[in-house]
Amino acid sequence: MQTVQTATTTEGVRARHMKNFLRCVEAQEPSKRDVILGGIPTEDMALIRESSTLAWLPMTINARATEVAWNALGRGGREMFFLRLGVADFDSTLLNTLLSSAVRLFGVDPGRILRWTPRAWTQIYRDATRIEVEVTSDASLRMRFEGLPRCLARAEGWMDSVPATMVALFNVTGRRGAASVEERDVAARSMVLGFRWENVG
């Protein structure tokens, strides 16, 4: 079992992630795109568009935008949207170097790469989240997040969006896989994600 404490400075979300988010929104069909863009506060949109990619934005921007998209897209559409967001993050400078390093070290084993989640987390979020990874079999693991920022812990759509985004990793490994929220506790600001994938060993 591996436990990692992430950064403890002022909470924030990387602007690159939110810019990738907006690009995914703009790629939606017009009716869905307009609903999502119309639901994001004007001041949030301005901060996302005008900030440099490496800037840290208020965490509440991520919570609000994710809730709007999750509620607007409905079942099926939301999963595809956040999968595309995960692919965009992995392909961008935000995570590409880290992912390439993990693949060089571990090959395309999903379990070993997923154990690098705490490192990836700190590239997107600046907060005091503690991440514990527990391998449960050759083709599954559980990931516990504790001490989540309050605005994220209160956002049910945001919690559900995390595994929907992280399944993009299975595209990299070439394995079929799935992820879901297995436990959530708003008061404790925690959640547990379960990951399962095709075992080809």
Buried (B, 14 or more C-beta within 10 A) or exposed (E): EEEBEBBEEEBBBBBBBBBBBBEBBEEBEEEBBEBBBEBBEEEBBEBBEEBEBEBBBBBBBBBBBBBBBBBBBEEEBBBEBBBBBBBBBBBBEBBEEBBEEBBEEBEBBBBBBBBBBBBBBBBBBBBBBBBBBEBEEEBBBBBBBBBBBBBBBBBBBBBBBBBBBBBBBBBBBEBEBEBEBBEBEBEEBBBBBBBBBEEEE
